[in-house]
Amino acid sequence: GQSLEQPSEVTAVEGAIVQINCTYQTSGFYGLSWYQQHDGGAPTFLSYNALDGLEETGRFSSFLSRSDSYGYLLLQELQMKDSASYFCAAPNTGGFKTIFGAGTRLFVKA
Amino acid sequence: DTAVSQTPKYLVTQMGNDKSIKCEQNLGHDTMYWYKQDSKKFLKIMFSYNNKELIINETVPNRFSPKSPDKAHLNLHINSLELGDSAVYFCASSQRPTGHSGNTIYFGEGSWLTVV
């Protein structure tokens, strides 16, 4: 089967840096995406990695290591508004269905 | 100019009732989806349509029936509602079926269904 594992909760303080990890198991791999979801809101796309390495978008960066079946989302200069759930996601074998991890709840404290 | 819009946003109904959720996207995408998010925030795909054709049909009770009159619309009808159907249902779309190019999925705001 296919699965994505990520921690259920992470807590950090405002201004800090936090890393949310995601490990995946899949028989075919087409890349790893990250989505953010605030309470009561819709998941929104943050980033996508198809190849190994770091992709940077403002305060958020995402990393992928295909050989390790591992990726992470890095959030820098944390702000209170970053408190949300973060999901890693990947297409399944064959690529027609995106599977989501169970989500990591990030709490940012003052 | 909401990209993916769904109605109603909130729905409280009694067990045994039949209800529908409507969804429209104005992004010109070919592919639309229904996802279910439970109380633990787990996002699970239910159905996907590509150009009005069903391409994904997960193990979902047949009380759930999607309908796509055109590629911009995907509705979800639920018969004989049960307590366990209480969840947030997200409609979503992408340019094409998710796959090799990391197609971004655009989600609607969700429909919060409570069955009492």
Contacts between the chains, C-beta under 8 A, distances in Angstrom:
chain1	res1	chain2	res2	distance
A	30	B	99	5.8
A	30	B	100	4.8
A	30	B	101	7.9
A	30	B	102	7.0
A	31	B	100	7.6
A	31	B	101	8.0
A	31	B	102	4.5
A	33	B	102	5.9
A	33	B	104	7.6
A	35	B	105	7.8
A	37	B	41	7.6
A	41	B	109	7.1
A	41	B	110	7.8
A	42	B	90	6.5
A	42	B	107	4.0
A	42	B	108	6.3
A	42	B	109	5.2
A	42	B	110	5.9
A	43	B	43	6.9
A	43	B	90	7.3
A	43	B	105	7.7
A	43	B	107	5.0
A	44	B	107	7.1
A	45	B	104	4.6
A	45	B	105	6.8
A	45	B	106	7.5
A	48	B	102	3.9
A	48	B	104	7.3
A	49	B	102	8.0
A	50	B	101	7.7
A	50	B	102	5.7
A	85	B	41	5.7
A	87	B	43	6.6
A	89	B	105	7.9
A	91	B	98	5.0
A	91	B	99	5.2
A	91	B	100	7.6
A	94	B	99	7.9
A	95	B	97	7.1
A	95	B	98	6.6
A	95	B	99	3.0
A	95	B	100	5.7
A	96	B	48	7.1
A	96	B	55	6.0
A	96	B	56	6.2
A	96	B	97	4.7
A	96	B	98	6.8
A	96	B	99	6.4
A	97	B	45	5.7
A	97	B	48	6.9
A	97	B	56	5.4
A	97	B	98	6.9
A	98	B	45	7.0
A	98	B	98	4.4
A	98	B	105	6.2
A	99	B	45	7.8
A	100	B	42	7.7
A	100	B	43	4.2
A	100	B	44	7.8
A	102	B	40	7.3
A	102	B	41	7.3
A	102	B	42	5.5
A	103	B	41	4.9
A	103	B	42	7.3
A	103	B	43	7.6
A	105	B	41	7.8
